[in-house]
Amino acid sequence: MGSLKFNVDGASSGSSGMAGVGGVLRDNMGTVLVKFSKNIG
């Protein structure tokens, strides 16, 4: 069994309240296992 890599990031637009987050989980071969994005603002 290899390793996993989990990258996440988020962004917001000043004080407007708009914000979002997203991420991707990859295995040791670079295959995407899970991805997500979500509006949180």
Helices and strands as residue ranges (DSSP letters): E 4-12, E 19-27, E 32-39
